Amino acid sequence: MSAPMWLGTGLLVLLGAIFGWKKPAWTLPVLIALIPWRVPFFGDFYPAIPFFLGAMLGRSEAILEMLVEQRLFALATLLFPLWLVCSASWALQPAFVSGLLLKWLVVVGAAWLAATEDSPDPRLLVLGLFVGILPHALWGFSERMHWIVPIGDPAVLKMRVIDFQDSIRGKALFWHPNRLAEFTEQCGLVLVGAGLAGVLPRLAGIGVLAACAAAWATGSTGGMATIFGGAVLCAGWMRISDKARRDAIPVLLAAGLAALLIGTWAFISHGGIGSRQIIFDFAQQQIAERPWLGAGAGNWPLLVGASSLDVSRFWFTGHAHSLPLHLWVELGLPGVLLVGVFFLLPVARAQGSLAGAPVGWAGVGTGATFAVLGILAHNLVHYFLRDPVDGLMTGIVLGLVVSVARRSAPQSVISKDNSA
């Protein structure tokens, strides 16, 4: 690492620590605004990571207090990383475990950091989400419209199917369009909840439109489905009473089962979903060989590299294009179940408390809930954790759900320093 990179990294860590210690209300908004930025001049440097590490240091006392209070949340987020570490004992290549562990620890840390969010006013958060989305949405949209030439080597852009046969998939500064889509869809759904709850509704509305434009620009049908479908469900969920929600649960479960059956039938009748069918079939073969323990965390590239050329094409070497399949291959069925606990247990436990939170924050919590569910739905056919920075927003939305639920709990520990 060059001297300028060391200096820049150190300054960002220091800045994050100062914000976390002295200006906690600004910490998440600034972090969210930093997430999409990549500095290609310094070996793909992501400024959000050092700022995040500094913020964790600055908020360490609040994080420890939160974890003592929210023991079930702490347990839910720690079980999967512990299983991941254990997989080193049976992994085909134990050294590969560390890379995946680092990525998931970022998700865990971001969730813990966001769970300590205790500002009285959610407007700063909405502003951070807006600033995080808007420039990249406009940039990605301009790339798709051929107003801006995508940054990068033309040959590499064609190889990654970003600039291919005169059709551009907008990616802004992200390495890949899908990463931009997943970031904006999560931010957009939080803004849906905030806007419906009356928190800067015009700004939130513009942010949601920008998120839709960004998802369209990337060509991500999964991202667009998440935003539109999640927004409709979020709006409906916020507009009905608690009793109606309880009564709706059996209907939602039945509808979900019907959708799964219809989707499975469509998948079979249409012969799969394009080129992903190749890697899905390969993943299922690997699962059949090691269904319970898997090949070990981070060992997917080893399996693909040893396979036939049809399977080991470049866009399949990093992941299986499906979160459950990828984790099942590497960590067995227990790993998939523990990831379900990681995300769904905190969300399910928080739902009874969201209504008791302040109105604006209740909307943020509902939007964050649908952001968590949306990213999980999208990742049935994708994998959100290519690099550690990709886990920041997913961890943040999970932590926001817990943070909002804490506000309605009588034993909640709220920081005295709520200044902006």
N, C-alpha and C positions, 0 to 999 in steps of 0.2 A: 504494500500500500504506500502510495507516495505521500510526501510531507503535506501537500495541500489537502489530501483526503483525510489524513490523521487529524489535521487542524479542524477541518470542517466537521468531522465526526465528533470530535471532542466538544466543539461549540454547540452542536445540536444536542448532545447528551446533557450539557450544562443548561442549555435553554429549557429542555424538557423537565429537568429537575427543579428549576426555578418556577416554572409554571405549575408543576405538580405540588410544590410546597407553598408558594405564595398566591398563586392564581388558579386554584383547582377548577373554577368554573370555566376557565378558558382552555383547559388542557385537552379535553375531548374535541372541541371545535377545531382547535389548531391541528391536532393529530389527524382528524378526518380530512381536513383540507390538504394535508401533506401527502396522504396515502397514494394518490395517483401519480405523483411526480417521480420521474426517473431521470437521472442525470447521465446521459449516455457518454459524456466525455470522461467519466471516471470509472469505467468498467461497470456500467449499469448500476450506479449508486442510487439507493433509495433513501432519501433524507428522513422518511417517516420512522425507520427502524431505530436510529440512534436517539431521535426525539422521544420515541416510545420507551426506550430503555431508561432514559433520564426521568421521564414522567413516573415510571414504576418506582424509581428510587425516591423521588419527591413525595410520592403518595404511599410509601411503604407502611407508615404507621396506620393510615386509614385502611389500607388493604388488609393488614393483619386484624384490625378490629372487625372489619366486615367478615372475614373468614371465620373468626370465632363466633360471630353472630349467626352466620349462614353456613352452618356445618354441612348440611345436605348439599348445598351448592358446591362447597369446597370438595366434598367427596365425589360428587358427580363429575367434576372437571378433572379430578386427579386419577380416577380409576383407569381411564383409557391410556393416558401417558405411562402409567405403571405397567399395564399389560404390554405396551409397546416396548418398554425397557426389558421386560421379561422375555420377549420374543428373541432377544439376542442369544439366549441359551439354546435355541433350536434353529436359528436363521441359517440359511445357506451361506450367507456372508454377513457375519455379525457386525463388521465395520460399517455396513450401510445403514444400520439402525439409527445412528446419530443424526443423520441428515433429516429423516422424517421426524425424529423426536424434537429437533430444533423448531421445525415448522409448527408442530402442535403445541409446543410450549409458548409460542407467540400467540396462538389462539387463546390458550389458557390465560396468559398474562393480560391480553387485551380484554377478556371477559372480566377478570378480577378488577382491572383498572376502571372499566365502565361501571361495574357494580358499585363503586364508591362515589359515583356522580351524585352530588347532593345539593346542587344549585337550586334556589327557589324559583328561578325563572328559566323555562326551556328555550327562550328566544335565542340565546347565544348558540345553543346546539343547532337550532334550525339554520342560523346564519352560517355555521361551520359546514353543515350539510350542503347548503346552497353554494357556498364558495368551492366546496370539493367537487360538486357536479358540473357547474356551469361551464368553466373554461374547457374542460375535457369533452363535454358533450358538444359544444360548438366546434371544437377542433376535430373531433371524430366525425361529426356531421359534414364538416367542410372537406375532409378527406374523401368521404363517400361520394360527395357531390363533385369531386375532381377540382375543387377550388384550392386545395392544398395538397402538395405532394407528400406522401407519408415519409417520415424519417426512417432512414435505414438503407442498407445496400439493396439495390433493385433485385439482384439475384436471390437474396435471402427473403425479401418480401414475397417474391413469386413462389419460393419453396414453401413458405408458411401459408400460402394461399391468402395473402393479404392484398396483394396487387396482382391479380391473375386474370388474364384474358380481358383486359380493359374494365374489369370489375373490381372496385376497391372496397375492402372492409375497413371502415374507420377504426383506428386504434389509438389515436392521440399519442401520448408518451408511453403507454403501456406496451409491454413486449408482445402482447397478443390481443386481438379484439375481444375475445371472450372474457378476459380479465376486466376490461373496461365495462362490459355489459354487466358482469356480476357485481362490481362495485356500485354502479349506478342503480341497479335494481334494488339493492339493499338500502341505499340512501333514499331512493325514491319512495319505498314503502314506509320508512320512518316518517318521511315528509307527508305522506298521505294521512297517517294517523295524527300528526301534529296539526296539519292544516284543517282537518275535520274538527279538531278540538279547539280551533280558534287561535292557534299560535302562529302569528304572522301568516295568515292564510294566503295572501297574494304572493308573498315570497315563496311559501311552500308550494303553491300551485305552479308557479313558474319552474321551481325545481323539479317537480314531478314531470312536467312537460319536457324539460331538458333531459331527464332520465329516459323518458320514452324515445326522444330523438336519438340519444346515445345508443340505446339498445337497437333501434332500427339501423343506425349507421354501421354497427358492428355485424349486422346480418345474423344476430343471435336470436333465433326463434324461441329458444328457451328463456332468454332474458326478457323478451317482449311478453311471452305468456306469463312470466312471473309478475311483471309490473301490472299488466292489465287485469289478470285474474286475481292477483293478490290485492290490488286496489279495490276491486269490486267486493271481494269477501271482507276486507278490512272495513270498508264503508258500511256494509250491511251489519257486521258484527257490532260496530259502535252505535248503531241506530236502534238496536233492539234491547229489550230489558233483560235483566239477569235471568228471570224465569224463562223467557223465550229462548235464551241461549242454552239453558239446561235442557229445555224441551227439544231444541234443535239438534242436540248431540247425536241421538240415534239416527236422525235423518241424514246428518252429515256423514256419519260412519257408513250408512247404507249407500249414500251417493259415492263416497270414496271407494267402497268395494266395487260398485258398479263401474265406476270409471277405470279401476284397475283391470277388471275383467274385459271391458271394452278395449282398453289400451293393449292388453295382452292379445286379444283376438286380432286387432288391427296389426300388431307387430308380426304375428304369425302369418296372417293372410297377405301382407305386403312384403313378406320375405325379409323382415328386419328393417334397419334404419340406415341404409347406405353403407358406407365404408366402415362405420362403427361395428357392423355385424361381424366383421373379421376379428376384431379384437375382443368383442363380447364372447364369441365362440371360444377363442383362445383362453380367456379368463375362466370360462366355465370348465374347460379342460383342466386348468391348474387347480381349480377349487375341488374338482372331483378327486384329484390326487392327494390334496392336503386340506380336507374340509374343516378340521378342527383347530389346527395351530397355524396353518399357512406356511409360507416360505420365509417369513421373517420380515420385519418392518424395513422398508426401503429396498427390498429385493426384487421389485417388479422389473427394473431395467435389466437385471441379471437374467431373469427368465426370458424376457423378450429378446435380448441380445443373443441368446443361445437358440432361438427359434428360427423358423424359416424366414426368408426375405419377405414373404407376403405379410407376415405379422409384424416384423421389426422395422417397418417404415418409420420415418423420423417422427411423425406426429403421434406414434403409439409408444415410443420408447420411454416417455416420462410417466405416463399414467394410462389407466384403462378406459378413460373417458366415461367413467361411472364410479362415483364415490363408493357405493356398497360393494360393487364387484372388485374394485381395486383393494379395498380394505380386507375383503374376504380372502383374496389371493394372498395378501401379505400377512394378515393377522388372524385368519380363521374366523369362524362364526362368532366366537366370543368377542373378537375385536369389533365386528359389525354391531353386535348388541350393545357393547359398551359405548360406542359412538352415539347410538340411539339414546342411551342414558345421559351422555354428555350434553346433548342438545335438548332433548325433550323433557327430561325430569325437571330442570329449572323452569322451563317455560310452563309446563303443566302446573307445577306447584305455585307459580306466581299468579296464575289467572284469577284466582279467587280474591286477590288483593289489589288488582289493578284499579278496580272501580272505586276503591277507597282513597286513591291517590289524588292529588290536586288535578283539576280538570285537564289542564294543558299537558301535564306529565302523564296522565292516564292515556291520552291520545298517543303520546310518544311510545309508551309501553305497548299499546296495542299495535301500532305500526311496526315496532321492533319485533313483536311476536310473529307477525306475518312475514317480516323480513327473514327471520330464522327459518320458518316453515317454507318460505319461497326458495331460499338457497338450497335447502335439502331436496325440494322437489326438482329444481333445476339440475342438481347434481346426480339425479338418477341417470342422466345421460352426459354428465360432465364431471370434472374433478377440480374443485375450487382452489386447491392448495399447491400450485406450481412452485411458488417461492414463499418464503416466510412473510413477506409484506402482504401477500394475498389473504393471509389469515387475520389481519388486523380488523377489517371491517366486520367480518363474520363474528369474531370474538366480541367486538364492541356491541353489536346488536343483541347478542345473547346477554351480555352484562347489563345492557340498558333495561331489559325486561326485569332482571333481578333488582336493579336500582330503583325502578319505579315501584315495584312491589314493596320494597323496604320502607317507602315513604308512608305507607298506610299501616305499618306494623307498630304497635305500641312500644315494643322493645327496641325500635330502630335507633341506631347510633348515628346522629346527624352532626356533621362537622360544624363548629362555631364559625369557621371562616367561610362564609357564603358570598364573599365579595366577588364581583366580576373583575 
